[in-house]
Amino acid sequence: MALSAGSAGIPGYDDGTCQSLADAYNDAVDNIEAASLAGYDLEYQYTIANNIYRELSDNCLVID
């Protein structure tokens, strides 16, 4: 599931910034899948993805 995002009117979070965060989240999810297939510990990847998603959902309009 790839997310898209746009501005929700929060200062500093325009459409471009929000979409960049959505892209970073999508990449983080892809990294979780790759790490899982390689047998790596996933805690670090989950932390990164959760932090990005928290910033994204707190400041942007998220479209999934």
PyMOL Python script that loads the backbone (N, CA, C, O; Angstrom):
from pymol import cmd

cmd.read_pdbstr("""\
ATOM      1  N   MET A   1       0.846  -1.163   0.000  1.00  0.00           N
ATOM      2  CA  MET A   1       0.000   0.000   0.000  1.00  0.00           C
ATOM      3  C   MET A   1       0.897   1.233   0.000  1.00  0.00           C
ATOM      4  O   MET A   1       1.593   1.494   0.981  1.00  0.00           O
ATOM      5  N   ALA A   2       0.885   1.971  -1.063  1.00  0.00           N
ATOM      6  CA  ALA A   2       1.658   3.209  -1.148  1.00  0.00           C
ATOM      7  C   ALA A   2       0.770   4.382  -0.758  1.00  0.00           C
ATOM      8  O   ALA A   2      -0.365   4.502  -1.218  1.00  0.00           O
ATOM      9  N   LEU A   3       1.303   5.237   0.090  1.00  0.00           N
ATOM     10  CA  LEU A   3       0.559   6.407   0.538  1.00  0.00           C
ATOM     11  C   LEU A   3       0.890   7.611  -0.326  1.00  0.00           C
ATOM     12  O   LEU A   3       1.993   7.725  -0.859  1.00  0.00           O
ATOM     13  N   SER A   4      -0.067   8.496  -0.456  1.00  0.00           N
ATOM     14  CA  SER A   4       0.123   9.825  -1.017  1.00  0.00           C
ATOM     15  C   SER A   4      -0.249  10.803   0.070  1.00  0.00           C
ATOM     16  O   SER A   4      -0.936  10.444   1.026  1.00  0.00           O
ATOM     17  N   ALA A   5       0.206  12.059  -0.070  1.00  0.00           N
ATOM     18  CA  ALA A   5      -0.111  13.048   0.957  1.00  0.00           C
ATOM     19  C   ALA A   5      -0.120  14.439   0.360  1.00  0.00           C
ATOM     20  O   ALA A   5       0.491  14.702  -0.675  1.00  0.00           O
ATOM     21  N   GLY A   6      -0.828  15.318   1.040  1.00  0.00           N
ATOM     22  CA  GLY A   6      -0.877  16.717   0.654  1.00  0.00           C
ATOM     23  C   GLY A   6      -0.965  17.583   1.893  1.00  0.00           C
ATOM     24  O   GLY A   6      -1.081  17.086   3.013  1.00  0.00           O
ATOM     25  N   SER A   7      -0.908  18.873   1.676  1.00  0.00           N
ATOM     26  CA  SER A   7      -0.935  19.832   2.770  1.00  0.00           C
ATOM     27  C   SER A   7      -2.276  19.798   3.503  1.00  0.00           C
ATOM     28  O   SER A   7      -3.336  19.659   2.893  1.00  0.00           O
ATOM     29  N   ALA A   8      -2.196  19.928   4.817  1.00  0.00           N
ATOM     30  CA  ALA A   8      -3.387  20.068   5.654  1.00  0.00           C
ATOM     31  C   ALA A   8      -3.438  21.476   6.248  1.00  0.00           C
ATOM     32  O   ALA A   8      -4.213  21.748   7.166  1.00  0.00           O
ATOM     33  N   GLY A   9      -2.600  22.366   5.711  1.00  0.00           N
ATOM     34  CA  GLY A   9      -2.585  23.741   6.182  1.00  0.00           C
ATOM     35  C   GLY A   9      -1.667  24.008   7.359  1.00  0.00           C
ATOM     36  O   GLY A   9      -1.698  25.098   7.931  1.00  0.00           O
ATOM     37  N   ILE A  10      -0.857  23.040   7.730  1.00  0.00           N
ATOM     38  CA  ILE A  10       0.087  23.210   8.837  1.00  0.00           C
ATOM     39  C   ILE A  10       1.307  23.965   8.295  1.00  0.00           C
ATOM     40  O   ILE A  10       1.890  23.540   7.297  1.00  0.00           O
ATOM     41  N   PRO A  11       1.703  25.068   8.927  1.00  0.00           N
ATOM     42  CA  PRO A  11       2.878  25.807   8.458  1.00  0.00           C
ATOM     43  C   PRO A  11       4.114  24.905   8.365  1.00  0.00           C
ATOM     44  O   PRO A  11       4.412  24.134   9.277  1.00  0.00           O
ATOM     45  N   GLY A  12       4.817  25.023   7.248  1.00  0.00           N
ATOM     46  CA  GLY A  12       6.018  24.224   7.031  1.00  0.00           C
ATOM     47  C   GLY A  12       5.760  22.887   6.366  1.00  0.00           C
ATOM     48  O   GLY A  12       6.704  22.171   6.033  1.00  0.00           O
ATOM     49  N   TYR A  13       4.507  22.542   6.167  1.00  0.00           N
ATOM     50  CA  TYR A  13       4.154  21.261   5.573  1.00  0.00           C
ATOM     51  C   TYR A  13       3.278  21.504   4.343  1.00  0.00           C
ATOM     52  O   TYR A  13       2.059  21.331   4.382  1.00  0.00           O
ATOM     53  N   ASP A  14       3.936  21.911   3.243  1.00  0.00           N
ATOM     54  CA  ASP A  14       3.215  22.122   1.991  1.00  0.00           C
ATOM     55  C   ASP A  14       3.054  20.784   1.267  1.00  0.00           C
ATOM     56  O   ASP A  14       3.482  19.747   1.775  1.00  0.00           O
ATOM     57  N   ASP A  15       2.446  20.806   0.098  1.00  0.00           N
ATOM     58  CA  ASP A  15       2.210  19.566  -0.656  1.00  0.00           C
ATOM     59  C   ASP A  15       3.508  18.794  -0.908  1.00  0.00           C
ATOM     60  O   ASP A  15       3.557  17.573  -0.758  1.00  0.00           O
ATOM     61  N   GLY A  16       4.555  19.523  -1.291  1.00  0.00           N
ATOM     62  CA  GLY A  16       5.830  18.866  -1.591  1.00  0.00           C
ATOM     63  C   GLY A  16       6.454  18.202  -0.381  1.00  0.00           C
ATOM     64  O   GLY A  16       6.949  17.078  -0.466  1.00  0.00           O
ATOM     65  N   THR A  17       6.429  18.895   0.744  1.00  0.00           N
ATOM     66  CA  THR A  17       6.983  18.334   1.974  1.00  0.00           C
ATOM     67  C   THR A  17       6.195  17.103   2.404  1.00  0.00           C
ATOM     68  O   THR A  17       6.770  16.085   2.789  1.00  0.00           O
ATOM     69  N   CYS A  18       4.884  17.211   2.332  1.00  0.00           N
ATOM     70  CA  CYS A  18       4.040  16.081   2.730  1.00  0.00           C
ATOM     71  C   CYS A  18       4.247  14.881   1.815  1.00  0.00           C
ATOM     72  O   CYS A  18       4.309  13.747   2.289  1.00  0.00           O
ATOM     73  N   GLN A  19       4.355  15.117   0.510  1.00  0.00           N
ATOM     74  CA  GLN A  19       4.579  13.994  -0.396  1.00  0.00           C
ATOM     75  C   GLN A  19       5.957  13.388  -0.179  1.00  0.00           C
ATOM     76  O   GLN A  19       6.125  12.176  -0.314  1.00  0.00           O
ATOM     77  N   SER A  20       6.945  14.213   0.157  1.00  0.00           N
ATOM     78  CA  SER A  20       8.279  13.680   0.469  1.00  0.00           C
ATOM     79  C   SER A  20       8.231  12.773   1.690  1.00  0.00           C
ATOM     80  O   SER A  20       8.878  11.726   1.716  1.00  0.00           O
ATOM     81  N   LEU A  21       7.467  13.173   2.697  1.00  0.00           N
ATOM     82  CA  LEU A  21       7.299  12.318   3.874  1.00  0.00           C
ATOM     83  C   LEU A  21       6.589  11.013   3.512  1.00  0.00           C
ATOM     84  O   LEU A  21       6.965   9.944   3.993  1.00  0.00           O
ATOM     85  N   ALA A  22       5.567  11.102   2.669  1.00  0.00           N
ATOM     86  CA  ALA A  22       4.860   9.893   2.231  1.00  0.00           C
ATOM     87  C   ALA A  22       5.804   8.974   1.466  1.00  0.00           C
ATOM     88  O   ALA A  22       5.779   7.757   1.654  1.00  0.00           O
ATOM     89  N   ASP A  23       6.631   9.550   0.609  1.00  0.00           N
ATOM     90  CA  ASP A  23       7.608   8.746  -0.140  1.00  0.00           C
ATOM     91  C   ASP A  23       8.610   8.090   0.804  1.00  0.00           C
ATOM     92  O   ASP A  23       8.967   6.926   0.624  1.00  0.00           O
ATOM     93  N   ALA A  24       9.066   8.840   1.817  1.00  0.00           N
ATOM     94  CA  ALA A  24      10.002   8.280   2.795  1.00  0.00           C
ATOM     95  C   ALA A  24       9.354   7.141   3.570  1.00  0.00           C
ATOM     96  O   ALA A  24       9.998   6.130   3.849  1.00  0.00           O
ATOM     97  N   TYR A  25       8.074   7.302   3.918  1.00  0.00           N
ATOM     98  CA  TYR A  25       7.358   6.227   4.613  1.00  0.00           C
ATOM     99  C   TYR A  25       7.244   4.995   3.717  1.00  0.00           C
ATOM    100  O   TYR A  25       7.485   3.874   4.163  1.00  0.00           O
ATOM    101  N   ASN A  26       6.879   5.205   2.460  1.00  0.00           N
ATOM    102  CA  ASN A  26       6.770   4.081   1.528  1.00  0.00           C
ATOM    103  C   ASN A  26       8.106   3.352   1.406  1.00  0.00           C
ATOM    104  O   ASN A  26       8.141   2.122   1.373  1.00  0.00           O
ATOM    105  N   ASP A  27       9.203   4.104   1.340  1.00  0.00           N
ATOM    106  CA  ASP A  27      10.536   3.493   1.282  1.00  0.00           C
ATOM    107  C   ASP A  27      10.834   2.716   2.557  1.00  0.00           C
ATOM    108  O   ASP A  27      11.403   1.626   2.502  1.00  0.00           O
ATOM    109  N   ALA A  28      10.453   3.269   3.702  1.00  0.00           N
ATOM    110  CA  ALA A  28      10.685   2.591   4.980  1.00  0.00           C
ATOM    111  C   ALA A  28       9.931   1.268   5.042  1.00  0.00           C
ATOM    112  O   ALA A  28      10.456   0.276   5.549  1.00  0.00           O
ATOM    113  N   VAL A  29       8.713   1.249   4.533  1.00  0.00           N
ATOM    114  CA  VAL A  29       7.934   0.006   4.499  1.00  0.00           C
ATOM    115  C   VAL A  29       8.599  -1.005   3.569  1.00  0.00           C
ATOM    116  O   VAL A  29       8.662  -2.193   3.886  1.00  0.00           O
ATOM    117  N   ASP A  30       9.092  -0.540   2.428  1.00  0.00           N
ATOM    118  CA  ASP A  30       9.821  -1.434   1.527  1.00  0.00           C
ATOM    119  C   ASP A  30      11.059  -2.010   2.217  1.00  0.00           C
ATOM    120  O   ASP A  30      11.384  -3.183   2.033  1.00  0.00           O
ATOM    121  N   ASN A  31      11.749  -1.185   3.013  1.00  0.00           N
ATOM    122  CA  ASN A  31      12.927  -1.656   3.737  1.00  0.00           C
ATOM    123  C   ASN A  31      12.564  -2.705   4.776  1.00  0.00           C
ATOM    124  O   ASN A  31      13.329  -3.642   5.006  1.00  0.00           O
ATOM    125  N   ILE A  32      11.404  -2.556   5.404  1.00  0.00           N
ATOM    126  CA  ILE A  32      10.944  -3.571   6.367  1.00  0.00           C
ATOM    127  C   ILE A  32      10.749  -4.899   5.645  1.00  0.00           C
ATOM    128  O   ILE A  32      11.184  -5.942   6.132  1.00  0.00           O
ATOM    129  N   GLU A  33      10.106  -4.864   4.502  1.00  0.00           N
ATOM    130  CA  GLU A  33       9.859  -6.092   3.748  1.00  0.00           C
ATOM    131  C   GLU A  33      11.172  -6.745   3.320  1.00  0.00           C
ATOM    132  O   GLU A  33      11.320  -7.964   3.415  1.00  0.00           O
ATOM    133  N   ALA A  34      12.124  -5.938   2.849  1.00  0.00           N
ATOM    134  CA  ALA A  34      13.416  -6.480   2.416  1.00  0.00           C
ATOM    135  C   ALA A  34      14.180  -7.061   3.604  1.00  0.00           C
ATOM    136  O   ALA A  34      14.768  -8.137   3.496  1.00  0.00           O
ATOM    137  N   ALA A  35      14.176  -6.357   4.734  1.00  0.00           N
ATOM    138  CA  ALA A  35      14.873  -6.841   5.922  1.00  0.00           C
ATOM    139  C   ALA A  35      14.249  -8.130   6.437  1.00  0.00           C
ATOM    140  O   ALA A  35      14.952  -9.026   6.904  1.00  0.00           O
ATOM    141  N   SER A  36      12.937  -8.219   6.350  1.00  0.00           N
ATOM    142  CA  SER A  36      12.245  -9.423   6.785  1.00  0.00           C
ATOM    143  C   SER A  36      12.645 -10.623   5.926  1.00  0.00           C
ATOM    144  O   SER A  36      12.912 -11.710   6.438  1.00  0.00           O
ATOM    145  N   LEU A  37      12.679 -10.408   4.632  1.00  0.00           N
ATOM    146  CA  LEU A  37      13.064 -11.491   3.720  1.00  0.00           C
ATOM    147  C   LEU A  37      14.512 -11.917   3.927  1.00  0.00           C
ATOM    148  O   LEU A  37      14.861 -13.077   3.711  1.00  0.00           O
ATOM    149  N   ALA A  38      15.354 -10.971   4.346  1.00  0.00           N
ATOM    150  CA  ALA A  38      16.772 -11.272   4.574  1.00  0.00           C
ATOM    151  C   ALA A  38      17.028 -11.837   5.967  1.00  0.00           C
ATOM    152  O   ALA A  38      18.147 -12.248   6.274  1.00  0.00           O
ATOM    153  N   GLY A  39      15.999 -11.859   6.808  1.00  0.00           N
ATOM    154  CA  GLY A  39      16.134 -12.424   8.143  1.00  0.00           C
ATOM    155  C   GLY A  39      16.719 -11.481   9.175  1.00  0.00           C
ATOM    156  O   GLY A  39      17.195 -11.935  10.216  1.00  0.00           O
ATOM    157  N   TYR A  40      16.698 -10.185   8.919  1.00  0.00           N
ATOM    158  CA  TYR A  40      17.244  -9.203   9.854  1.00  0.00           C
ATOM    159  C   TYR A  40      16.244  -8.857  10.955  1.00  0.00           C
ATOM    160  O   TYR A  40      15.040  -9.074  10.819  1.00  0.00           O
ATOM    161  N   ASP A  41      16.773  -8.317  12.042  1.00  0.00           N
ATOM    162  CA  ASP A  41      15.942  -7.796  13.123  1.00  0.00           C
ATOM    163  C   ASP A  41      15.186  -6.580  12.599  1.00  0.00           C
ATOM    164  O   ASP A  41      15.786  -5.697  11.986  1.00  0.00           O
ATOM    165  N   LEU A  42      13.899  -6.525  12.827  1.00  0.00           N
ATOM    166  CA  LEU A  42      13.066  -5.489  12.230  1.00  0.00           C
ATOM    167  C   LEU A  42      12.781  -4.307  13.141  1.00  0.00           C
ATOM    168  O   LEU A  42      12.151  -3.345  12.702  1.00  0.00           O
ATOM    169  N   GLU A  43      13.221  -4.342  14.395  1.00  0.00           N
ATOM    170  CA  GLU A  43      12.874  -3.281  15.341  1.00  0.00           C
ATOM    171  C   GLU A  43      13.320  -1.902  14.839  1.00  0.00           C
ATOM    172  O   GLU A  43      12.548  -0.946  14.910  1.00  0.00           O
ATOM    173  N   TYR A  44      14.527  -1.788  14.342  1.00  0.00           N
ATOM    174  CA  TYR A  44      15.036  -0.505  13.861  1.00  0.00           C
ATOM    175  C   TYR A  44      14.212   0.007  12.676  1.00  0.00           C
ATOM    176  O   TYR A  44      13.863   1.186  12.626  1.00  0.00           O
ATOM    177  N   GLN A  45      13.901  -0.875  11.725  1.00  0.00           N
ATOM    178  CA  GLN A  45      13.117  -0.473  10.564  1.00  0.00           C
ATOM    179  C   GLN A  45      11.706  -0.042  10.966  1.00  0.00           C
ATOM    180  O   GLN A  45      11.176   0.928  10.424  1.00  0.00           O
ATOM    181  N   TYR A  46      11.104  -0.751  11.901  1.00  0.00           N
ATOM    182  CA  TYR A  46       9.767  -0.368  12.377  1.00  0.00           C
ATOM    183  C   TYR A  46       9.798   0.989  13.075  1.00  0.00           C
ATOM    184  O   TYR A  46       8.879   1.792  12.911  1.00  0.00           O
ATOM    185  N   THR A  47      10.841   1.246  13.846  1.00  0.00           N
ATOM    186  CA  THR A  47      10.966   2.533  14.534  1.00  0.00           C
ATOM    187  C   THR A  47      11.038   3.674  13.529  1.00  0.00           C
ATOM    188  O   THR A  47      10.366   4.693  13.695  1.00  0.00           O
ATOM    189  N   ILE A  48      11.840   3.511  12.499  1.00  0.00           N
ATOM    190  CA  ILE A  48      11.959   4.540  11.464  1.00  0.00           C
ATOM    191  C   ILE A  48      10.611   4.771  10.791  1.00  0.00           C
ATOM    192  O   ILE A  48      10.170   5.913  10.658  1.00  0.00           O
ATOM    193  N   ALA A  49       9.960   3.702  10.367  1.00  0.00           N
ATOM    194  CA  ALA A  49       8.671   3.830   9.685  1.00  0.00           C
ATOM    195  C   ALA A  49       7.632   4.479  10.584  1.00  0.00           C
ATOM    196  O   ALA A  49       6.874   5.336  10.130  1.00  0.00           O
ATOM    197  N   ASN A  50       7.584   4.090  11.841  1.00  0.00           N
ATOM    198  CA  ASN A  50       6.605   4.665  12.773  1.00  0.00           C
ATOM    199  C   ASN A  50       6.859   6.152  13.007  1.00  0.00           C
ATOM    200  O   ASN A  50       5.911   6.934  13.073  1.00  0.00           O
ATOM    201  N   ASN A  51       8.122   6.554  13.133  1.00  0.00           N
ATOM    202  CA  ASN A  51       8.445   7.970  13.336  1.00  0.00           C
ATOM    203  C   ASN A  51       8.047   8.804  12.127  1.00  0.00           C
ATOM    204  O   ASN A  51       7.491   9.892  12.279  1.00  0.00           O
ATOM    205  N   ILE A  52       8.324   8.305  10.937  1.00  0.00           N
ATOM    206  CA  ILE A  52       7.938   9.023   9.722  1.00  0.00           C
ATOM    207  C   ILE A  52       6.417   9.123   9.641  1.00  0.00           C
ATOM    208  O   ILE A  52       5.881  10.194   9.357  1.00  0.00           O
ATOM    209  N   TYR A  53       5.721   8.021   9.888  1.00  0.00           N
ATOM    210  CA  TYR A  53       4.263   8.035   9.789  1.00  0.00           C
ATOM    211  C   TYR A  53       3.643   8.980  10.812  1.00  0.00           C
ATOM    212  O   TYR A  53       2.656   9.656  10.521  1.00  0.00           O
ATOM    213  N   ARG A  54       4.218   9.025  12.005  1.00  0.00           N
ATOM    214  CA  ARG A  54       3.693   9.920  13.045  1.00  0.00           C
ATOM    215  C   ARG A  54       3.803  11.375  12.584  1.00  0.00           C
ATOM    216  O   ARG A  54       2.840  12.133  12.706  1.00  0.00           O
ATOM    217  N   GLU A  55       4.961  11.773  12.056  1.00  0.00           N
ATOM    218  CA  GLU A  55       5.127  13.139  11.561  1.00  0.00           C
ATOM    219  C   GLU A  55       4.178  13.403  10.394  1.00  0.00           C
ATOM    220  O   GLU A  55       3.548  14.458  10.323  1.00  0.00           O
ATOM    221  N   LEU A  56       4.083  12.453   9.498  1.00  0.00           N
ATOM    222  CA  LEU A  56       3.218  12.580   8.334  1.00  0.00           C
ATOM    223  C   LEU A  56       1.756  12.747   8.742  1.00  0.00           C
ATOM    224  O   LEU A  56       1.086  13.674   8.285  1.00  0.00           O
ATOM    225  N   SER A  57       1.265  11.867   9.586  1.00  0.00           N
ATOM    226  CA  SER A  57      -0.155  11.903   9.943  1.00  0.00           C
ATOM    227  C   SER A  57      -0.494  13.068  10.875  1.00  0.00           C
ATOM    228  O   SER A  57      -1.640  13.517  10.904  1.00  0.00           O
ATOM    229  N   ASP A  58       0.470  13.555  11.623  1.00  0.00           N
ATOM    230  CA  ASP A  58       0.236  14.700  12.506  1.00  0.00           C
ATOM    231  C   ASP A  58       0.168  16.024  11.745  1.00  0.00           C
ATOM    232  O   ASP A  58      -0.440  16.981  12.224  1.00  0.00           O
ATOM    233  N   ASN A  59       0.790  16.088  10.557  1.00  0.00           N
ATOM    234  CA  ASN A  59       0.954  17.368   9.882  1.00  0.00           C
ATOM    235  C   ASN A  59       0.414  17.441   8.458  1.00  0.00           C
ATOM    236  O   ASN A  59       0.392  18.518   7.863  1.00  0.00           O
ATOM    237  N   CYS A  60      -0.016  16.327   7.910  1.00  0.00           N
ATOM    238  CA  CYS A  60      -0.420  16.288   6.507  1.00  0.00           C
ATOM    239  C   CYS A  60      -1.744  15.552   6.318  1.00  0.00           C
ATOM    240  O   CYS A  60      -2.200  14.823   7.200  1.00  0.00           O
ATOM    241  N   LEU A  61      -2.338  15.753   5.176  1.00  0.00           N
ATOM    242  CA  LEU A  61      -3.499  14.988   4.760  1.00  0.00           C
ATOM    243  C   LEU A  61      -2.965  13.733   4.073  1.00  0.00           C
ATOM    244  O   LEU A  61      -2.307  13.818   3.036  1.00  0.00           O
ATOM    245  N   VAL A  62      -3.249  12.580   4.651  1.00  0.00           N
ATOM    246  CA  VAL A  62      -2.733  11.308   4.135  1.00  0.00           C
ATOM    247  C   VAL A  62      -3.817  10.614   3.330  1.00  0.00           C
ATOM    248  O   VAL A  62      -4.957  10.486   3.774  1.00  0.00           O
ATOM    249  N   ILE A  63      -3.438  10.168   2.135  1.00  0.00           N
ATOM    250  CA  ILE A  63      -4.362   9.463   1.235  1.00  0.00           C
ATOM    251  C   ILE A  63      -3.784   8.074   1.003  1.00  0.00           C
ATOM    252  O   ILE A  63      -2.685   7.932   0.466  1.00  0.00           O
ATOM    253  N   ASP A  64      -4.532   7.049   1.410  1.00  0.00           N
ATOM    254  CA  ASP A  64      -4.028   5.680   1.182  1.00  0.00           C
ATOM    255  C   ASP A  64      -4.903   4.914   0.246  1.00  0.00           C
ATOM    256  O   ASP A  64      -4.621   3.752  -0.050  1.00  0.00           O
TER     257      ASP A  64
END
""", "prot")
cmd.dss("prot")
cmd.show_as("cartoon", "prot")
cmd.util.cbc("prot")
cmd.orient("prot")
